[in-house]
Structure formats: structure tokens, C-alpha cells
Amino acid sequence: MFLIKLMSKLGLKIILLAALLIAILAWAIFTQGPLAPLKVTSERIQAGNLETEVFGVGLVEARRSYNISSVMTGRIKNMLVDQGDLVKAGQVLVELDPIDLDEKLASSRLMAERSSYAIKMAEAQLVQAQSQGKTLAAVYQRYSELHAKGFVSQEMLDAKLNEKTSALAALEVATATMAAARRDYAKAQLDATGMGNLRDQTRLTSPVDGIVTVKWLEQGVTVVPGQIVLQVIAPGDLWVKTRIEQQQSGLIRTGQKADIVLRSHPQTSLHGTVERINLISDTVTEERIVNVSAAGINASLGEYAEVTIKLPALENAQFLSTAAVKRINQQDGIWVLQDGRAKFKPVQIGISTLDGRTQILGGVSESDEVVVYSQQAIKADAKLKVVSEVAGN
């Protein structure tokens, strides 16, 4: 009898212990386990002034670069500079082999000189023809008067008329010869000038005071018209080619202030200005190119830089924490609590500030309780529990 009572008490304790364990397990599953509501923090839409800035990463580039190329085919005879060399405007950087251009230039100059002598000969012949023409015209006039008085026969008068006519024809020939000589001289001068210009094209010069950044070809290589040999930039004329998200670029204007931090000088911020905003955006990355300049950029080309552009403040703007805005299936939206469960609402957003606030243009009401942080990714109709803080955030 005693044993039966003892066994009954032990069985009851085991049953109570098992029930307790089951209760603890159920509590853990439904409050801490996979069936427990997700712990989230929430907020409601706010209104106020947004001090806006946009951030982008860019590369240091030359505002103006000069590609030194040839306009003729030729072999590089002398490469007079190397990458990194400082050059002056007008300095000869590359010499091409002129082949026979020097001889052709000398020949053109000799032809011009010969044409100048031909002009002198034509001038002398013209003067002689003019003098002879005047003399024979006077002789013919005198013979005409004598013929009228009967002292000279008609045959003699006709002979003097023929001499006068021949002299006038010779004068016309001398005048034409003179004009032709002058045209030949002008052509010879143009040929010599053109040949001189062609000879000058074998010397590639720098258009500015700058630095050689790229040397594409080496001495001995044959170049063709338009082929780039060197690149020169003005080292003091640099800016940062910055990529800004299209969504953040709507308020950017030229002349706005910006801060530039170079990778090589992370502790120093340069004050810059927006100089140019590209009209064409990158359709793949959905970014817009904004060029920002600053005095005293001392960096290598291609160096990364962080750019912060200051935008005008937005007054009476509605906003949420940026962490609350999600992008699902190419749609911007937020998770809101409805009867303790998650519902996704599409929203229209504006700019986002660097302090973690995003402008809301539509899709949110003041009564919406918006999820900011959660323990894990939220799914539609998931059970949610609002807490003051989520671990890890």
C-alpha cells in the first residue's frame, strides 16, 4: 500500500515536471523561437526642415587635357620628353623624321627666288616696250605730218605705222609677261610657305605650360594622322568627376559649395564648387556625373575622392528615418504595423540626408506606425512586436 502511494506521488511529480517543461518550451517557441513575433522599432512620419547634403565618390581628373597627335604619317625620330616631365607652351616634344621635306623646302624657296628674278626681267622688258612704243608713236605722228605736206610717200608712212603697231603688240606681251611672272612668284611663295608648314608639322609642340601624363608611343615607331603620341595637362587645372545617384541629384546646381576629401589626405577637407553637371546620366548605374573643382587639389590623376555637396534646406518637409525605407521588387516602400502584423506600403521618396533621414513625398499618413529596425528581414503579414530597441541596431 505504501509503495502504491509512493509511486502515485512520483508519477504526479513527473507529470507536473513534464507539464512545466512543455509550458516552458511552448513559451520559448511562441515568444523567443521561430513562431515568436519579430521585435521591431517604429516611428511616425515627421515634419520639419531638412538640411540637405548629397555624397558621392569621384576620381581626380584634368579639367582640360591635350592629346598631342600627328597630322601626317612619319617615324618618330626623337622623343624629347618622358611621362612626368614639365613642359612649356611651344616646347618641341616630339620630332618626326622629315625624310626629304628639307630638300623640298629648299627647292620651293629657290623657285620663289627664281620667280623674283623673272619679275625683274619682266619689269625691264615692260619698261623697254613702253619706251619703244612711245618713241615709235612719236615717229609715226611726225611722218603723218610730213605725208600731209607731201614730203613722205604713203609706203614710208605705212612702214612707220607697222612699226608702231608692232611696238604696241610688244608692250602688251611685256605687260602679260609681267602679270604671269608675278603670279608665278605668288605661287612659288605659297608653295614654299606650305612646304614650310608641312616641315613644321614634323615637330609636335606643347600647347600649354603643363606636365606630360601619358606617353603612348616610343622613339622609332611610325605614326599615322590622328594617332595620339603624348597627353599633356595643366597640373593646376584639376577637378573631381563625381558620381551622384540620380535620385539625389535633382537639387544640385552649378555654383553650390562642396567639400572634397582626397584619399591621399584623409584628414584634410578642401572647399570646392560645383562647376558642371552632365546632361546625360549613366543608365546602368543610375548615376549622374557632377564635376567639382577646388583650389589647391594636389593629387595624382585617377585618385579617389569623397565629395559632399551642400544643397538648399527643404522647409516643412515630411521625412522618415532612411532605415525605414526599403526597396522591394523595384518599388520604394515601408513596412507598417496593422493589427500587429506587417504590411508593405509603396511610397514616393525625395532626397536622403547624410544624417539618416529621407524625404517622403507621398504614400504615408500621420497615423501609420512605420517599422524602422527589425531583428531580421520582414515578410508580408509577419507578426511584429514593437520594442524600444532591437539588439544590434
Sine and cosine of phi, psi and omega as CSV:
sin_phi,cos_phi,sin_psi,cos_psi,sin_omega,cos_omega
0.00,0.00,-0.66,0.75,0.01,-1.00
-0.90,0.43,-0.64,0.77,-0.02,-1.00
-0.91,0.41,-0.61,0.80,0.00,-1.00
-0.90,0.43,-0.68,0.73,0.02,-1.00
-0.90,0.44,-0.64,0.77,0.00,-1.00
-0.90,0.44,-0.69,0.73,-0.01,-1.00
-0.91,0.41,-0.58,0.81,0.02,-1.00
-0.91,0.42,-0.65,0.76,0.01,-1.00
-0.92,0.40,-0.66,0.75,0.02,-1.00
-0.90,0.43,-0.67,0.74,0.02,-1.00
-0.88,0.47,-0.64,0.77,0.02,-1.00
-0.90,0.43,-0.65,0.76,0.01,-1.00
-0.91,0.41,-0.64,0.77,0.00,-1.00
-0.90,0.43,-0.66,0.76,0.01,-1.00
-0.90,0.43,-0.68,0.74,0.03,-1.00
-0.90,0.44,-0.66,0.76,0.02,-1.00
-0.91,0.42,-0.67,0.74,0.02,-1.00
-0.90,0.44,-0.65,0.76,0.03,-1.00
-0.89,0.45,-0.63,0.78,0.03,-1.00
-0.90,0.44,-0.68,0.73,0.01,-1.00
-0.90,0.44,-0.65,0.76,0.02,-1.00
-0.90,0.43,-0.63,0.77,0.01,-1.00
-0.91,0.42,-0.67,0.74,0.03,-1.00
-0.90,0.44,-0.68,0.73,0.01,-1.00
-0.89,0.45,-0.68,0.73,0.02,-1.00
-0.90,0.45,-0.65,0.76,0.03,-1.00
-0.89,0.46,-0.67,0.74,0.00,-1.00
-0.90,0.44,-0.65,0.76,-0.03,-1.00
-0.91,0.40,-0.69,0.73,-0.11,-0.99
-1.00,0.04,-0.20,0.98,0.01,-1.00
-0.90,-0.44,-0.49,0.87,-0.05,-1.00
-0.84,-0.55,-0.31,0.95,-0.10,-1.00
-1.00,-0.01,-0.33,-0.94,-0.07,-1.00
-0.91,0.42,-0.38,0.93,0.01,-1.00
-1.00,-0.05,0.00,1.00,-0.02,-1.00
-0.97,0.24,0.50,-0.87,0.08,-1.00
-0.89,0.45,0.58,-0.82,0.08,-1.00
-0.94,0.35,0.72,-0.70,0.05,-1.00
-0.99,0.13,0.77,-0.64,-0.04,-1.00
-0.68,-0.74,0.36,-0.93,0.22,-0.98
-0.95,-0.30,0.45,-0.89,-0.08,-1.00
-0.65,-0.76,0.25,-0.97,0.08,-1.00
-0.43,-0.90,0.18,-0.98,0.10,-1.00
-0.92,-0.40,0.34,-0.94,-0.04,-1.00
-0.87,0.49,0.62,-0.78,-0.04,-1.00
-0.89,-0.46,0.29,-0.96,0.03,-1.00
-0.74,-0.67,0.58,-0.82,0.02,-1.00
0.26,-0.97,-0.16,-0.99,0.01,-1.00
-1.00,0.06,0.70,-0.71,0.04,-1.00
-0.95,-0.30,0.91,-0.42,0.13,-0.99
-0.99,0.16,0.95,-0.30,-0.21,-0.98
-0.98,-0.20,0.62,-0.79,0.13,-0.99
-0.59,-0.80,0.48,-0.88,0.11,-0.99
-0.84,-0.54,0.52,-0.86,-0.09,-1.00
-0.86,-0.51,0.61,-0.79,0.06,-1.00
-0.46,-0.89,0.33,-0.94,0.05,-1.00
-0.92,-0.39,0.72,-0.70,-0.04,-1.00
-0.66,-0.75,-0.04,-1.00,0.00,-1.00
-0.86,-0.51,0.63,-0.78,0.07,-1.00
-0.96,0.29,0.81,-0.59,0.00,-1.00
-0.71,-0.70,0.31,-0.95,0.10,-0.99
-0.98,0.21,0.74,-0.67,0.03,-1.00
-0.90,0.43,-0.61,0.79,0.06,-1.00
-0.72,-0.70,0.82,-0.57,0.09,-1.00
-0.88,-0.48,0.52,-0.86,-0.09,-1.00
-0.85,-0.52,0.89,-0.45,0.05,-1.00
-1.00,0.01,0.88,-0.47,-0.01,-1.00
-1.00,0.00,0.91,-0.41,-0.05,-1.00
-0.74,-0.67,0.24,-0.97,0.00,-1.00
-0.99,-0.12,0.50,-0.87,0.08,-1.00
-0.97,-0.24,0.12,0.99,-0.04,-1.00
-0.58,-0.82,0.32,-0.95,0.07,-1.00
-0.99,0.13,0.72,-0.69,0.00,-1.00
-0.08,-1.00,0.27,-0.96,0.03,-1.00
-0.99,-0.12,0.67,-0.74,0.01,-1.00
-0.94,0.34,0.93,-0.36,-0.01,-1.00
-0.99,0.11,-0.69,0.72,-0.01,-1.00
-0.67,-0.75,0.83,-0.55,0.16,-0.99
-0.99,-0.16,0.96,-0.29,-0.19,-0.98
-1.00,-0.03,-0.13,0.99,-0.01,-1.00
-0.70,-0.71,0.23,-0.97,0.04,-1.00
-0.75,-0.66,0.21,-0.98,0.03,-1.00
-0.86,0.51,0.76,-0.65,-0.01,-1.00
0.99,-0.11,-0.14,0.99,-0.01,-1.00
-0.97,0.25,0.63,-0.78,0.13,-0.99
-0.99,0.13,0.68,-0.73,-0.05,-1.00
-0.75,-0.66,0.34,-0.94,0.04,-1.00
-0.95,-0.30,0.42,-0.91,0.05,-1.00
-0.88,0.48,0.76,-0.66,-0.01,-1.00
1.00,0.04,-0.12,0.99,-0.01,-1.00
-0.94,0.35,0.69,-0.72,0.04,-1.00
-0.96,0.27,0.83,-0.55,-0.04,-1.00
-0.98,-0.21,-0.62,0.79,-0.07,-1.00
-0.65,-0.76,0.65,-0.76,0.10,-0.99
-0.89,-0.46,0.80,-0.60,0.09,-1.00
-1.00,-0.03,0.45,-0.89,0.04,-1.00
-0.92,0.39,0.89,-0.46,-0.05,-1.00
-0.97,0.25,-0.18,0.98,-0.04,-1.00
0.83,0.56,-0.96,-0.27,-0.04,-1.00
-0.94,-0.33,0.28,0.96,-0.04,-1.00
-0.91,0.41,-0.55,0.84,0.03,-1.00
-0.89,0.45,-0.68,0.73,0.01,-1.00
-0.92,0.40,-0.65,0.76,0.02,-1.00
-0.91,0.40,-0.59,0.80,0.04,-1.00
-0.91,0.41,-0.68,0.73,0.03,-1.00
-0.89,0.45,-0.65,0.76,0.02,-1.00
-0.90,0.44,-0.65,0.76,0.01,-1.00
-0.90,0.43,-0.64,0.77,0.02,-1.00
-0.92,0.38,-0.60,0.80,0.06,-1.00
-0.91,0.41,-0.62,0.79,0.04,-1.00
-0.91,0.42,-0.61,0.79,0.05,-1.00
-0.91,0.41,-0.64,0.77,0.02,-1.00
-0.92,0.40,-0.66,0.75,0.03,-1.00
-0.89,0.46,-0.62,0.79,0.02,-1.00
-0.91,0.42,-0.54,0.84,0.04,-1.00
-0.92,0.39,-0.58,0.81,0.07,-1.00
-0.93,0.37,-0.61,0.79,0.03,-1.00
-0.89,0.46,-0.56,0.83,0.05,-1.00
-0.90,0.43,-0.67,0.74,0.01,-1.00
-0.89,0.45,-0.66,0.75,0.04,-1.00
-0.89,0.45,-0.67,0.74,0.00,-1.00
-0.91,0.41,-0.61,0.80,0.04,-1.00
-0.89,0.46,-0.68,0.74,0.01,-1.00
-0.90,0.43,-0.68,0.74,0.02,-1.00
-0.90,0.43,-0.59,0.81,0.02,-1.00
-0.92,0.39,-0.68,0.74,0.02,-1.00
-0.89,0.46,-0.68,0.73,0.01,-1.00
-0.89,0.46,-0.69,0.73,-0.01,-1.00
-0.91,0.41,-0.63,0.77,0.03,-1.00
-0.89,0.45,-0.69,0.72,-0.01,-1.00
-0.91,0.42,-0.70,0.71,0.00,-1.00
-0.91,0.42,-0.62,0.79,0.02,-1.00
-0.90,0.44,-0.68,0.73,0.03,-1.00
-0.90,0.44,-0.67,0.75,-0.02,-1.00
-0.90,0.44,-0.75,0.66,-0.04,-1.00
-0.93,0.37,-0.53,0.85,0.06,-1.00
-0.91,0.42,-0.64,0.77,0.02,-1.00
-0.92,0.39,-0.65,0.76,0.01,-1.00
-0.89,0.45,-0.70,0.71,0.00,-1.00
-0.89,0.47,-0.60,0.80,0.02,-1.00
-0.91,0.42,-0.67,0.74,0.00,-1.00
-0.91,0.41,-0.67,0.74,0.01,-1.00
-0.92,0.40,-0.53,0.85,0.05,-1.00
-0.90,0.44,-0.67,0.75,0.02,-1.00
-0.92,0.40,-0.66,0.75,0.02,-1.00
-0.92,0.39,-0.60,0.80,0.01,-1.00
-0.91,0.41,-0.56,0.83,0.02,-1.00
-0.92,0.40,-0.49,0.87,-0.01,-1.00
-1.00,-0.03,-0.06,1.00,0.07,-1.00
1.00,0.05,0.22,0.98,-0.01,-1.00
-1.00,0.03,-0.30,0.95,-0.06,-1.00
-0.80,-0.61,0.64,-0.77,-0.02,-1.00
-0.98,0.21,0.25,-0.97,0.00,-1.00
-0.92,0.39,-0.60,0.80,0.00,-1.00
-0.87,0.49,-0.67,0.74,0.01,-1.00
-0.92,0.39,-0.61,0.79,0.03,-1.00
-0.91,0.41,-0.64,0.76,0.03,-1.00
-0.90,0.44,-0.58,0.81,0.02,-1.00
-0.91,0.42,-0.65,0.76,0.02,-1.00
-0.93,0.37,-0.57,0.82,0.06,-1.00
-0.90,0.43,-0.64,0.77,0.03,-1.00
-0.90,0.44,-0.65,0.76,0.04,-1.00
-0.89,0.45,-0.65,0.76,0.02,-1.00
-0.90,0.43,-0.69,0.72,-0.01,-1.00
-0.89,0.45,-0.65,0.76,0.03,-1.00
-0.90,0.44,-0.62,0.79,0.01,-1.00
-0.91,0.40,-0.64,0.77,0.04,-1.00
-0.91,0.43,-0.64,0.77,0.04,-1.00
-0.90,0.43,-0.64,0.76,0.03,-1.00
-0.90,0.44,-0.59,0.81,0.03,-1.00
-0.91,0.42,-0.65,0.76,0.04,-1.00
-0.90,0.43,-0.65,0.76,0.04,-1.00
-0.89,0.46,-0.69,0.73,-0.01,-1.00
-0.91,0.42,-0.61,0.79,0.03,-1.00
-0.91,0.41,-0.69,0.72,0.02,-1.00
-0.91,0.41,-0.64,0.77,0.03,-1.00
-0.89,0.47,-0.63,0.77,0.03,-1.00
-0.89,0.45,-0.70,0.71,0.00,-1.00
-0.90,0.44,-0.66,0.75,0.01,-1.00
-0.91,0.42,-0.64,0.77,0.01,-1.00
-0.89,0.45,-0.64,0.77,0.02,-1.00
-0.92,0.39,-0.62,0.78,0.04,-1.00
-0.92,0.39,-0.65,0.76,0.04,-1.00
-0.89,0.46,-0.61,0.79,0.02,-1.00
-0.92,0.38,-0.67,0.74,0.03,-1.00
-0.89,0.46,-0.66,0.75,0.02,-1.00
-0.90,0.43,-0.67,0.74,-0.01,-1.00
-0.90,0.44,-0.62,0.78,0.05,-1.00
-0.91,0.42,-0.68,0.73,0.04,-1.00
-0.89,0.46,-0.65,0.76,0.04,-1.00
-0.88,0.47,-0.67,0.74,0.00,-1.00
-0.92,0.40,-0.65,0.76,0.04,-1.00
-0.90,0.43,-0.71,0.70,0.03,-1.00
-0.88,0.48,-0.66,0.75,0.04,-1.00
-0.92,0.40,-0.58,0.81,0.06,-1.00
-0.91,0.41,-0.66,0.75,0.05,-1.00
-0.89,0.45,-0.65,0.76,0.04,-1.00
-0.89,0.45,-0.62,0.78,0.05,-1.00
-0.92,0.40,-0.60,0.80,0.02,-1.00
-0.91,0.41,-0.46,0.89,-0.01,-1.00
-0.93,0.37,-0.22,0.97,0.07,-1.00
-0.98,0.19,-0.12,0.99,0.06,-1.00
-0.93,-0.37,0.94,-0.35,0.00,-1.00
-1.00,0.01,0.84,-0.54,-0.10,-0.99
-0.90,-0.43,0.28,-0.96,0.03,-1.00
-1.00,0.08,0.72,-0.69,0.02,-1.00
-0.98,0.18,-0.29,0.96,-0.08,-1.00
-0.59,-0.80,0.25,-0.97,0.23,-0.97
-0.96,0.28,0.87,-0.50,-0.08,-1.00
-0.26,-0.96,-0.43,-0.90,-0.03,-1.00
-0.70,-0.72,0.62,-0.78,0.04,-1.00
-0.98,0.20,0.89,-0.46,-0.05,-1.00
-0.99,-0.15,-0.51,0.86,-0.02,-1.00
-0.65,-0.76,0.70,-0.71,0.14,-0.99
-0.89,-0.46,0.96,-0.27,-0.12,-0.99
-0.99,0.16,-0.52,0.85,-0.10,-1.00
-0.81,-0.59,0.32,-0.95,0.00,-1.00
-0.91,-0.42,0.21,-0.98,0.00,-1.00
-0.88,0.48,0.66,-0.75,0.01,-1.00
0.99,-0.13,-0.24,0.97,-0.01,-1.00
-0.99,0.16,0.59,-0.81,0.06,-1.00
-1.00,0.00,0.77,-0.63,0.00,-1.00
-0.95,-0.30,0.37,-0.93,0.05,-1.00
-0.88,-0.48,0.30,-0.95,-0.02,-1.00
-0.82,0.57,0.74,-0.67,0.03,-1.00
1.00,0.03,-0.18,0.98,-0.01,-1.00
-0.96,0.26,0.77,-0.64,-0.06,-1.00
-0.98,0.20,0.75,-0.66,0.01,-1.00
-0.98,-0.22,-0.73,0.69,-0.03,-1.00
-0.68,-0.73,0.32,-0.95,0.17,-0.99
-0.82,-0.58,0.73,-0.68,-0.02,-1.00
-0.82,-0.57,0.66,-0.75,0.09,-1.00
-0.77,-0.64,0.34,-0.94,0.16,-0.99
-1.00,0.04,0.92,-0.40,-0.15,-0.99
-0.89,0.45,-0.38,0.93,0.00,-1.00
-1.00,0.01,0.08,1.00,-0.08,-1.00
-0.89,-0.46,0.93,0.36,-0.04,-1.00
-0.91,-0.42,0.41,-0.91,0.15,-0.99
-0.50,-0.86,0.09,-1.00,-0.03,-1.00
-0.94,-0.33,0.87,-0.50,0.06,-1.00
-0.99,0.11,0.97,-0.25,-0.19,-0.98
-0.95,-0.30,0.65,-0.76,0.05,-1.00
-0.98,-0.19,0.85,-0.52,0.00,-1.00
-0.88,-0.48,0.69,-0.72,0.05,-1.00
-0.84,0.54,0.68,-0.74,-0.01,-1.00
-0.82,0.58,-0.60,0.80,-0.05,-1.00
-0.91,0.42,-0.40,0.92,-0.05,-1.00
-0.98,-0.21,-0.03,1.00,-0.17,-0.99
-0.99,-0.10,-0.05,1.00,-0.13,-0.99
-0.90,0.43,-0.49,0.87,-0.05,-1.00
-0.99,-0.16,0.05,1.00,-0.01,-1.00
-0.97,0.24,0.73,-0.69,0.03,-1.00
-0.72,-0.70,0.45,-0.89,0.08,-1.00
-0.90,0.43,0.58,-0.82,-0.01,-1.00
1.00,-0.08,-0.20,0.98,0.01,-1.00
-0.95,0.32,0.47,-0.88,-0.04,-1.00
-0.98,0.18,0.47,-0.88,-0.01,-1.00
-0.50,-0.87,0.42,-0.91,0.09,-1.00
-0.92,-0.38,0.70,-0.72,-0.04,-1.00
-0.86,-0.51,0.78,-0.63,0.08,-1.00
-0.86,-0.51,0.91,-0.42,-0.01,-1.00
-0.99,0.14,0.54,-0.84,0.02,-1.00
-0.89,0.47,-0.53,0.85,-0.02,-1.00
-0.98,0.21,-0.26,0.97,0.02,-1.00
-0.70,-0.71,0.92,0.38,-0.13,-0.99
-0.91,0.41,-0.30,0.95,-0.03,-1.00
-1.00,-0.05,-0.06,1.00,-0.07,-1.00
-0.90,-0.43,0.72,-0.69,0.04,-1.00
-0.92,-0.38,0.81,-0.59,0.03,-1.00
-0.99,-0.11,0.66,-0.75,0.04,-1.00
-1.00,0.02,0.86,-0.52,-0.06,-1.00
-0.81,-0.59,-0.09,-1.00,-0.04,-1.00
-0.63,-0.77,0.62,-0.78,0.09,-1.00
-0.94,0.33,0.87,-0.49,-0.06,-1.00
-0.98,-0.19,-0.58,0.81,-0.06,-1.00
-0.46,-0.89,0.62,-0.79,0.06,-1.00
-0.86,-0.52,0.89,-0.46,-0.03,-1.00
-0.90,0.44,0.64,-0.77,0.00,-1.00
-0.99,0.16,-0.30,0.95,-0.02,-1.00
-0.94,-0.35,0.81,-0.59,0.01,-1.00
-1.00,-0.09,0.29,-0.96,0.07,-1.00
-0.99,0.15,0.92,-0.39,-0.07,-1.00
-0.96,0.28,-0.31,0.95,-0.02,-1.00
-0.99,0.11,-0.78,0.62,-0.04,-1.00
-1.00,0.04,-0.13,0.99,-0.03,-1.00
0.84,0.55,0.73,0.68,0.00,-1.00
-0.81,-0.59,0.39,-0.92,0.03,-1.00
-0.87,-0.49,0.62,-0.78,-0.04,-1.00
-1.00,0.02,0.80,-0.60,0.05,-1.00
-0.81,-0.59,0.83,-0.56,-0.01,-1.00
-0.99,-0.13,0.82,-0.57,-0.06,-1.00
-0.86,-0.51,0.78,-0.62,0.00,-1.00
-0.94,-0.35,0.37,-0.93,0.05,-1.00
-0.39,-0.92,0.58,-0.82,0.04,-1.00
-0.95,0.30,0.66,-0.76,0.10,-1.00
0.99,0.14,0.41,0.91,0.10,-1.00
-0.94,0.33,0.93,-0.37,0.00,-1.00
-0.91,-0.42,1.00,0.05,-0.09,-1.00
-0.48,-0.88,0.31,-0.95,0.07,-1.00
-0.99,0.16,0.50,-0.87,0.04,-1.00
-0.90,0.44,0.68,-0.73,-0.02,-1.00
1.00,-0.01,-0.05,1.00,0.02,-1.00
-0.95,0.31,0.62,-0.78,0.02,-1.00
-0.97,0.26,0.55,-0.84,0.05,-1.00
-0.59,-0.81,0.58,-0.82,0.07,-1.00
-0.98,-0.17,0.77,-0.64,-0.10,-1.00
-0.85,-0.53,0.77,-0.64,0.08,-1.00
-0.88,-0.48,0.88,-0.47,-0.04,-1.00
-0.97,-0.23,0.78,-0.62,-0.02,-1.00
-1.00,0.05,0.82,-0.57,-0.03,-1.00
-0.95,-0.30,0.31,-0.95,0.07,-1.00
-0.89,0.46,0.58,-0.82,0.01,-1.00
-0.93,0.38,0.62,-0.78,0.08,-1.00
-1.00,-0.09,0.87,-0.49,-0.03,-1.00
-1.00,-0.01,0.62,-0.78,0.05,-1.00
0.80,0.60,0.69,0.73,0.01,-1.00
-1.00,0.00,0.52,-0.85,0.13,-0.99
-1.00,-0.08,0.65,-0.76,-0.09,-1.00
-0.45,-0.89,0.34,-0.94,0.11,-0.99
-0.76,-0.65,0.22,-0.98,0.14,-0.99
-0.89,0.46,0.67,-0.74,-0.01,-1.00
-0.86,0.51,-0.53,0.85,0.00,-1.00
-0.89,0.45,-0.36,0.93,-0.02,-1.00
-0.98,0.19,-0.34,0.94,-0.07,-1.00
-1.00,0.03,0.82,-0.57,0.00,-1.00
-0.89,-0.46,0.34,-0.94,0.07,-1.00
-0.84,-0.55,0.93,-0.37,-0.04,-1.00
-0.81,-0.59,0.81,-0.59,0.01,-1.00
0.81,0.59,0.75,0.67,0.05,-1.00
0.89,0.46,0.40,0.92,-0.02,-1.00
-0.78,-0.63,0.79,-0.61,0.09,-1.00
-0.98,0.22,0.67,-0.74,-0.01,-1.00
-0.22,-0.98,-0.07,-1.00,-0.02,-1.00
-0.69,-0.72,0.37,-0.93,0.14,-0.99
-0.99,-0.14,0.78,-0.63,0.04,-1.00
-0.86,-0.50,0.40,-0.92,0.03,-1.00
-1.00,-0.06,0.81,-0.59,0.11,-0.99
-0.74,-0.67,0.94,-0.35,-0.02,-1.00
0.83,0.56,0.65,0.76,0.07,-1.00
0.98,0.21,0.12,0.99,-0.01,-1.00
-0.82,-0.57,0.36,-0.93,-0.09,-1.00
-1.00,0.05,0.70,-0.72,0.09,-1.00
-0.69,-0.72,0.73,-0.68,-0.02,-1.00
-1.00,0.01,0.78,-0.63,0.02,-1.00
-0.86,-0.51,0.84,-0.54,0.09,-1.00
-0.91,0.41,0.59,-0.81,0.03,-1.00
-0.69,-0.72,0.33,-0.94,0.13,-0.99
-0.97,-0.26,0.81,-0.58,-0.06,-1.00
-0.92,-0.40,0.40,-0.92,0.07,-1.00
-0.94,-0.33,-0.78,-0.62,-0.05,-1.00
-1.00,0.09,0.33,-0.94,0.10,-0.99
-0.89,-0.46,0.69,-0.72,0.00,-1.00
-1.00,-0.01,0.33,-0.94,-0.02,-1.00
-0.95,0.30,-0.24,0.97,0.04,-1.00
-1.00,-0.04,0.25,0.97,0.17,-0.99
1.00,0.00,0.51,0.86,0.06,-1.00
-0.84,-0.55,0.60,-0.80,-0.03,-1.00
-0.83,-0.56,0.75,-0.66,0.02,-1.00
-0.94,0.34,0.72,-0.70,0.03,-1.00
-0.94,-0.33,0.86,-0.51,-0.03,-1.00
-1.00,-0.08,-0.31,0.95,0.00,-1.00
0.09,-1.00,0.36,-0.93,0.06,-1.00
0.96,-0.28,-0.11,0.99,-0.03,-1.00
-0.81,-0.58,0.70,-0.72,0.08,-1.00
-0.96,-0.27,0.28,-0.96,-0.04,-1.00
-0.92,0.39,-0.37,0.93,-0.02,-1.00
-1.00,0.09,-0.20,0.98,-0.03,-1.00
-0.94,0.34,0.77,-0.64,0.13,-0.99
-1.00,-0.09,0.94,-0.33,-0.19,-0.98
-0.99,-0.14,0.73,-0.68,0.04,-1.00
-0.97,0.24,0.74,-0.67,0.04,-1.00
-0.97,-0.23,-0.88,0.47,0.01,-1.00
-0.86,-0.51,0.49,-0.87,0.04,-1.00
-0.61,-0.79,0.31,-0.95,0.00,-1.00
-0.89,0.46,-0.59,0.81,-0.04,-1.00
-0.43,-0.90,0.02,-1.00,-0.04,-1.00
-0.86,0.50,0.68,-0.73,-0.05,-1.00
-1.00,-0.05,0.63,-0.78,0.12,-0.99
-0.90,-0.43,0.39,-0.92,-0.02,-1.00
-0.84,0.54,0.68,-0.74,0.05,-1.00
0.93,0.36,0.24,0.97,0.06,-1.00
-0.94,0.34,0.55,-0.83,0.05,-1.00
-0.97,0.24,0.71,-0.70,-0.07,-1.00
-0.82,-0.58,0.49,-0.87,0.07,-1.00
-0.72,-0.69,0.85,-0.52,-0.04,-1.00
-0.99,0.16,0.79,-0.62,0.06,-1.00
-0.80,-0.60,0.19,-0.98,-0.02,-1.00
-0.97,0.24,-0.45,0.89,-0.04,-1.00
-0.40,-0.92,0.64,-0.77,0.05,-1.00
-0.97,-0.24,0.77,-0.64,-0.02,-1.00
-0.83,0.55,0.72,-0.69,0.01,-1.00
1.00,-0.04,-0.06,1.00,0.01,-1.00
-0.85,-0.53,0.00,0.00,0.00,0.00
